[in-house]
Amino acid sequence: MPLILTSGLTTLLYSVLLTVASITPIGHDANQKNIMIKNIYKDYQSYKEKSLIDRYYSHKEIVKLVDSLRTNPLFEVTTAGKSAQGRDIFLVKTGTGKKKIFMWAQMHGDEPTANAALFDLFNFIKNPGYYKEFRDSILANTTIWFMPLVNPDGAERFTRTNSQGIDLNRDAKNLATPEAKLLMFTFKKIKPHFAFNLHDQGRVHAVGTTGRPATISFLAPPSDGQRSIPKNRLDAMKLISQLVDLAGDTIPGHIGRYDDEFEPKAFGDTFQGLGAATILIESGGWQYDFERSFQRSINFLLFLGAIKSITFNEFATFGTTQYESLPENKKLLYDLLLRNVELNGVVTNIGINYSEIVIRDKVPVYFEGEIKQIGKLERQSGYKEYDLTGLKVVRGKTLKPGMPDHPGKGEKLSEVALEKLVSSENYYSLVAKGFTNIIPGGELKSDPWTKLPLNIITPKGRRSSEAAIASGNVANLLFYRGDKVESALINGFFIDVVDRIGKPLNTLKLR
């Protein structure tokens, strides 16, 4: 039987071996090398930065967290530069060793998962508990630089681009933005051995044609159009292979490989060409975890595993098989997939996706459920799928003031008043009668969304309620068996009318 070590004993033994073997990796297989990291991951909640409760945080919140690091002797914090709108971009340094690592995150403002995970990692470095000797060994042999938020202007607006409307990850050649200039300057100053390009990818990405979400995708980006494999890229592939082993038990079948077409304007490809072993990590979808909190925890796991591997040169013992065998990402997923539904006399399938829309300083986010595609959809899958064989789909109806079923009974009630009146007691009966929309008749809030479980019709609505059942339109649909409504989609959210299950996370102001 293999020897099973407790966390504290594992740490102590690792420290002793480090002293004796001068950072020679221990163990004879991937699992043994990963034991300590998996044990730390079990305690992830104790390291998670609790102030970052969702994906939509401001630059001010990051400033507070960075400022808290300034008083800790383990960290050196500098303001590396300014964004186009003058927001601070920070560089955090830890460790004193000869091996150099550079990690940067959120160069796309709407991709914050890795940024949050870096602050979880900082918490581990500050308070490693039983793993102090392990932490100290890493810091003694490795120097790590972090740029947690490369695009603070985009993060503030929750947009991919910076305030100039430029995609920073397509600005590695022109360097037309201050953020890209700063990233390039920092890289050339550090001259890292390993570089980590940290991103989010859309929930639509699947692991090949398996139908499973690509929760994590890796890439050792090419440095040229021939996709040659110099030593630094080979090292990146080997390290990814180890990370696949590390995460494989936690997310089996949910790891993909990003498209490796050469992109000379991208920073990952450029840095690979400049000699750093560069690794792209993309955080994708996982069930209905819109906050990507689970993916954030996997990032924490991967960051620790990668740093440990580099520190102790573990990756050198790996081949590239695990990396090369990863299925390539493919955009084949929908948030919701309806199969075998009759539309205009034809049996077809309908794919629905949710767009996350941020209104800064008002609400964190609201969702728009949109019909993305109608057709055979043979290779596509859904996070949730419903077989609607025998059901016919039509557009939802609008409940107007003066109608017998209107909760206002003819009165001009406000949106707030209706939110109180439309409850579980009457909601499902209204949907059963074919209503997906309502006209309040009274005062409305200014937001383009509503807490009402029915869409509100208003002259200034964001989208039309009269739109046909077609790609690009809001999914407000009724599913009939004969003359009875069995189920519905309201703003893309599935409602089981018969069993009275389901309500939208939010609905919309339509016109």
C-alpha positions in Angstrom: 0.0 0.0 0.0 1.3 3.5 -0.7 2.3 5.7 2.1 -0.4 8.3 2.9 1.0 11.4 4.6 -1.0 14.0 6.6 -0.8 17.6 5.4 1.6 18.8 8.0 3.9 15.8 7.7 3.9 16.1 3.9 4.9 19.7 4.2 7.7 19.0 6.6 9.0 16.1 4.5 8.9 18.3 1.4 11.0 20.9 3.1 13.6 18.4 4.2 13.8 16.9 0.7 14.2 20.3 -0.7 17.2 21.0 1.5 18.8 17.7 0.6 18.0 17.5 -3.1 18.3 21.2 -4.0 14.8 21.5 -5.6 14.8 18.0 -7.2 11.2 16.9 -7.6 10.0 14.1 -5.4 7.8 11.2 -6.3 7.6 8.9 -9.3 4.3 9.8 -10.8 2.0 12.7 -11.4 -0.4 11.8 -8.6 2.4 11.9 -6.0 3.6 15.3 -7.2 0.1 16.6 -6.9 -0.8 15.3 -3.5 0.2 18.4 -1.6 -1.6 20.8 -3.9 -4.8 18.7 -3.8 -4.6 18.8 0.0 -4.3 22.6 0.0 -7.2 22.8 -2.4 -9.4 21.0 0.1 -9.0 24.1 2.3 -9.7 26.5 -0.6 -12.6 28.2 1.2 -10.2 29.4 4.0 -8.1 31.2 1.3 -10.9 32.6 -0.8 -11.0 36.4 -0.8 -14.5 37.0 0.7 -14.7 40.7 -0.4 -14.9 39.6 -4.1 -18.4 38.0 -3.8 -19.2 38.2 -7.5 -17.7 38.8 -10.9 -18.7 42.4 -11.1 -16.4 44.4 -8.9 -15.0 47.9 -9.4 -11.4 49.1 -9.7 -11.9 50.7 -6.2 -12.4 47.3 -4.7 -9.2 46.0 -6.3 -7.3 49.1 -5.0 -8.3 48.3 -1.4 -7.1 44.7 -1.7 -3.8 45.8 -3.3 -3.3 48.4 -0.7 -3.7 45.8 2.0 -0.7 43.9 0.5 1.6 46.9 0.8 2.0 46.4 4.6 2.9 42.8 4.2 6.7 42.2 4.0 6.1 39.2 1.7 4.9 41.5 -1.1 6.3 44.4 -3.0 3.5 46.5 -4.6 4.1 49.2 -7.2 1.9 51.2 -9.4 3.3 50.1 -12.7 1.4 52.6 -14.8 -2.0 54.1 -15.7 -4.9 53.1 -18.0 -6.2 55.3 -20.8 -8.6 56.9 -18.3 -5.9 57.3 -15.6 -6.7 54.3 -13.4 -3.8 52.7 -11.6 -2.4 49.4 -12.9 -0.6 47.5 -10.2 2.3 45.1 -10.2 2.6 42.7 -7.2 5.9 40.9 -6.6 6.7 38.1 -4.2 9.6 35.7 -3.6 13.3 36.2 -4.1 14.4 33.1 -6.1 16.1 32.8 -9.5 13.2 31.3 -11.3 11.0 34.0 -12.7 7.2 33.8 -13.3 4.9 36.5 -14.7 1.1 36.2 -14.4 -1.4 38.8 -15.7 -5.2 38.8 -15.7 -8.2 40.6 -17.0 -6.7 42.2 -20.0 -10.3 41.8 -21.2 -12.5 43.8 -18.8 -15.3 41.3 -18.8 -13.0 38.3 -17.8 -12.4 38.6 -14.1 -12.3 35.0 -12.9 -8.5 34.7 -12.8 -8.1 38.1 -11.2 -10.2 37.0 -8.2 -8.3 33.8 -8.0 -5.0 35.6 -7.8 -6.2 37.4 -4.6 -7.1 33.9 -3.3 -3.5 32.9 -4.0 -2.2 36.0 -2.2 -4.2 35.0 0.8 -2.5 31.6 0.8 0.9 33.2 0.5 0.0 35.5 3.5 -1.4 32.7 5.7 -0.4 29.2 4.5 -1.1 27.5 7.8 0.3 24.0 7.9 2.0 24.7 4.6 4.4 27.5 5.8 7.6 25.5 5.0 6.2 24.7 1.5 5.4 28.4 1.0 8.8 29.5 2.2 10.5 27.0 -0.2 8.6 28.5 -3.1 9.5 32.1 -2.2 13.1 31.2 -1.7 13.5 29.7 -5.1 11.1 31.6 -7.2 10.2 35.3 -7.9 6.7 35.8 -9.1 5.2 39.0 -10.6 1.5 39.5 -10.9 -0.5 42.1 -12.8 -4.0 41.3 -11.6 -6.0 43.8 -13.6 -4.5 44.9 -16.9 -7.6 46.6 -18.2 -9.2 48.6 -15.3 -11.2 50.8 -17.6 -12.8 47.8 -19.3 -13.5 46.2 -16.0 -15.3 49.3 -14.8 -17.6 49.0 -17.8 -17.5 45.2 -17.9 -16.4 45.3 -21.6 -13.9 43.3 -23.5 -12.1 46.3 -24.8 -10.4 49.2 -23.0 -11.9 52.7 -22.9 -10.4 53.4 -26.4 -12.5 50.5 -27.8 -9.3 48.4 -28.5 -8.9 44.7 -27.7 -5.6 44.7 -25.7 -4.9 41.2 -26.7 -4.7 42.3 -30.3 -2.4 45.2 -29.5 0.9 43.3 -29.0 2.4 44.7 -32.2 1.0 48.2 -32.6 1.1 49.0 -28.8 -1.5 51.7 -29.5 -2.8 51.6 -25.9 -1.1 52.6 -22.6 -2.2 49.2 -21.1 -0.5 47.2 -23.9 2.7 49.3 -23.7 2.8 48.7 -20.0 2.3 45.0 -20.3 5.1 44.7 -22.9 7.5 47.0 -20.9 6.9 44.9 -17.8 7.5 41.6 -19.6 10.7 42.8 -21.1 11.9 44.2 -17.8 11.2 41.0 -15.9 12.3 38.5 -18.6 10.3 35.7 -17.1 11.0 32.0 -17.6 7.3 31.3 -17.5 4.4 33.6 -18.4 0.7 33.0 -17.7 -2.0 34.6 -19.8 -5.2 34.4 -17.9 -8.6 34.7 -19.5 -12.3 33.8 -19.4 -14.0 32.1 -22.4 -17.7 32.0 -23.3 -20.0 29.4 -21.9 -20.6 28.2 -25.5 -17.2 26.4 -25.7 -17.5 22.6 -25.4 -14.7 20.0 -25.1 -14.6 18.9 -28.7 -17.9 17.2 -29.7 -18.4 15.6 -26.3 -21.3 17.9 -25.3 -19.4 18.8 -22.0 -18.5 22.4 -21.2 -14.9 23.3 -21.5 -14.6 24.5 -17.9 -10.8 25.0 -18.3 -9.0 25.3 -21.6 -5.2 25.4 -22.0 -2.9 26.5 -24.8 0.8 26.6 -25.3 0.5 29.3 -28.0 2.7 29.1 -31.1 5.4 31.7 -31.8 5.2 31.4 -35.6 2.9 30.4 -38.4 4.6 27.0 -38.6 3.6 26.2 -35.1 7.2 25.2 -34.3 8.1 23.8 -30.9 11.2 25.5 -29.4 12.3 24.5 -25.9 10.2 27.2 -24.2 7.0 26.1 -25.9 7.9 22.4 -25.2 8.3 23.3 -21.5 4.8 25.0 -21.6 3.3 21.9 -23.1 4.9 19.7 -20.4 3.7 21.9 -17.6 0.1 21.9 -19.1 0.3 18.1 -19.1 1.0 18.1 -15.4 -1.8 20.6 -14.8 -4.2 18.4 -16.7 -3.3 15.5 -14.3 -3.8 17.9 -11.4 -7.3 19.1 -12.4 -8.4 16.0 -14.0 -9.9 14.4 -10.9 -11.9 17.5 -10.1 -13.2 18.3 -13.6 -12.9 15.0 -15.5 -13.8 15.4 -19.1 -14.1 19.2 -18.8 -10.6 20.2 -20.0 -10.1 21.4 -23.5 -7.4 22.8 -25.7 -7.7 26.3 -27.2 -7.3 26.8 -31.0 -3.5 27.1 -31.7 -3.8 29.2 -34.9 -0.9 31.7 -34.8 -2.1 35.2 -33.9 0.9 37.6 -34.2 -1.0 40.5 -32.6 -1.8 38.5 -29.4 0.4 38.8 -26.3 0.6 35.0 -25.6 2.0 34.3 -29.1 4.3 37.3 -28.9 5.7 36.4 -25.5 6.2 32.8 -26.6 8.3 34.2 -29.5 10.3 36.3 -27.0 11.4 33.1 -25.2 9.1 32.7 -22.2 7.3 29.4 -21.7 3.9 30.9 -22.1 0.6 29.3 -21.0 -2.9 30.4 -21.8 -5.6 29.4 -19.2 -9.2 30.1 -20.2 -12.0 29.7 -17.6 -15.2 28.6 -19.3 -18.6 27.3 -18.2 -19.7 25.0 -15.4 -23.3 24.0 -15.1 -25.3 27.1 -14.2 -22.5 28.8 -12.2 -22.8 32.3 -13.8 -20.5 33.8 -11.2 -17.8 31.2 -12.1 -17.0 30.7 -8.5 -16.2 27.1 -9.1 -13.9 27.9 -12.0 -12.2 30.5 -9.8 -11.4 27.7 -7.3 -9.9 25.6 -10.2 -7.7 28.6 -11.1 -6.4 28.7 -7.6 -5.6 25.0 -7.8 -3.8 25.4 -11.1 -1.8 28.5 -10.0 -0.5 26.7 -7.0 0.2 23.6 -9.0 2.0 25.5 -11.7 4.2 27.5 -9.3 5.1 24.3 -7.4 6.0 22.5 -10.6 8.2 25.3 -11.8 9.9 25.8 -8.4 10.8 22.1 -8.2 11.3 21.5 -11.9 8.6 18.8 -11.9 7.3 19.6 -15.4 10.6 18.4 -16.9 9.6 14.8 -16.0 6.4 15.0 -18.1 5.9 14.4 -21.7 3.4 16.2 -23.9 0.8 13.4 -24.4 -1.7 14.9 -22.0 -1.5 18.2 -23.7 -1.7 16.9 -27.2 -4.6 14.6 -26.5 -6.8 17.4 -25.2 -9.8 17.9 -27.5 -10.0 21.3 -29.1 -12.6 23.7 -28.0 -15.7 24.1 -30.2 -18.6 26.6 -29.9 -21.3 23.9 -29.6 -23.1 24.7 -26.4 -26.3 26.5 -25.5 -27.5 27.5 -22.1 -30.8 25.9 -23.0 -31.5 23.5 -25.8 -35.1 22.6 -26.7 -35.5 19.4 -28.8 -38.2 18.1 -31.0 -40.6 21.1 -30.7 -43.1 21.9 -33.5 -42.7 25.4 -35.0 -44.9 26.4 -38.0 -45.7 22.8 -38.7 -42.1 21.6 -38.7 -40.4 19.7 -35.8 -37.1 21.4 -35.0 -34.7 22.3 -32.1 -34.2 25.7 -30.5 -30.9 26.9 -28.9 -31.1 29.6 -26.2 -28.2 31.6 -24.7 -28.2 34.2 -21.8 -26.4 37.5 -22.3 -25.1 39.0 -19.0 -25.5 42.8 -19.0 -24.0 45.0 -16.4 -25.3 48.4 -15.3 -22.5 49.8 -13.2 -23.5 51.5 -10.0 -27.1 50.2 -10.2 -27.3 46.4 -10.2 -24.6 43.8 -10.7 -26.1 42.1 -13.7 -29.3 41.1 -15.5 -29.9 38.5 -18.2 -31.4 38.6 -21.7 -32.5 35.1 -22.9 -32.0 35.1 -26.7 -32.9 32.6 -29.4 -29.5 31.9 -30.9 -30.3 29.2 -33.5 -33.2 27.1 -34.8 -32.6 24.0 -36.8 -31.3 20.4 -36.6 -28.5 21.3 -34.1 -27.2 17.8 -34.3 -23.7 18.4 -32.9 -24.8 20.9 -30.3 -25.7 20.4 -26.7 -27.2 22.4 -23.8 -26.3 22.9 -20.2 -30.0 22.0 -19.8 -32.0 20.2 -22.4 -35.7 19.5 -22.7 -37.4 17.1 -25.0 -40.7 18.8 -26.1 -41.9 16.0 -28.4 -45.6 16.6 -29.2 -45.6 20.3 -28.2 -46.2 23.2 -30.5 -44.5 26.6 -29.9 -46.1 30.0 -30.3 -45.3 33.5 -29.0 -46.4 34.7 -25.6 -49.3 37.1 -25.1 -49.5 40.4 -23.3 -51.8 41.0 -20.3 -53.3 44.5 -20.5 -55.0 46.7 -17.9 -58.7 46.1 -17.9 -58.4 42.4 -18.7 -60.1 40.2 -16.1 -56.8 38.5 -15.2 -54.8 41.7 -14.7 -53.6 41.9 -11.1 -54.3 45.6 -11.1 -58.1 45.1 -11.7 -58.1 48.1 -14.0 -56.0 50.3 -11.6 -52.8 52.0 -12.8 -50.5 50.1 -10.5 -46.8 50.7 -10.4 -44.1 48.1 -11.3 -43.3 47.8 -7.5 -46.9 47.2 -6.7 -47.2 44.5 -9.3 -44.1 42.8 -8.1 -45.9 42.2 -4.8 -49.2 41.1 -6.5 -47.7 38.6 -9.0 -46.8 35.8 -6.7 -46.7 32.0 -6.9 -50.4 32.0 -6.1 -51.3 33.5 -9.5 -48.2 33.5 -11.6 -48.5 30.0 -13.0 -52.1 30.4 -13.8 -51.3 33.6 -15.8 -48.6 31.7 -17.8 -51.1 28.8 -18.3 -53.4 31.3 -19.9 -50.7 32.2 -22.3 -49.3 35.4 -20.8 -45.5 36.1 -20.8 -45.8 39.9 -20.7 -47.8 42.5 -18.8 -48.6 46.2 -19.1 -48.5 47.8 -15.6 -50.3 51.1 -16.4 -48.5 52.8 -13.5 -45.1 54.2 -12.6 -42.0 52.2 -13.8 -38.4 52.0 -12.6 -35.8 53.2 -15.0 -33.9 49.9 -15.3 -34.3 47.9 -18.5 -35.1 44.8 -16.5 -37.6 43.9 -13.8 -38.1 41.6 -10.9 -41.5 40.8 -12.1 -41.6 37.2 -13.4 -43.4 38.6 -16.5 -41.9 40.9 -19.0 -43.1 44.5 -18.8 -44.3 46.3 -21.9 -43.3 49.9 -22.1 -42.9 52.4 -25.0 -39.2 52.8 -24.1 -38.4 49.1 -23.8 -35.0 47.7 -24.8 -36.4 45.1 -27.1 -39.6 44.3 -29.0 -42.4 42.0 -27.8 -43.7 41.6 -31.3 -40.6 39.9 -32.7 -41.0 36.6 -34.5 -39.7 33.3 -33.2 -36.3 33.7 -34.9 -32.6 33.9 -34.1 -31.6 37.1 -32.4 -35.0 37.7 -30.7 -35.9 37.3 -27.0 -37.2 33.8 -26.1 -40.7 34.5 -24.9 -42.4 31.3 -25.9 -45.4 29.1 -25.0 -45.5 25.3 -25.6 -48.9 23.9 -26.2 -50.2 20.3 -26.1 -53.5 20.6 -27.9 -55.1 23.7 -26.4 -53.3 23.7 -23.1 -50.0 25.4 -22.1 -47.6 22.8 -20.6 -44.5 24.9 -20.4 -43.1 28.3 -21.4 -39.9 30.3 -21.8 -40.0 33.8 -20.3 -36.8 35.7 -21.2 -35.3 32.3 -22.0 -36.0 30.8 -18.6 -37.9 27.5 -18.6 -41.3 27.4 -16.7 -43.0 24.1 -16.0 -46.7 25.2 -15.9 -48.1 21.8 -15.0 -45.8 21.1 -12.0 -45.4 24.8 -11.2 -41.6 24.8 -11.3 -39.3 27.6 -12.4 -39.2 31.4 -12.5 -37.0 33.7 -14.4 -33.9 35.2 -12.7 -35.2 38.4 -14.2 -37.4 39.6 -17.1 -37.1 42.5 -19.4 -38.8 45.9 -20.3 -40.1 45.3 -23.8 -41.8 47.7 -26.2 
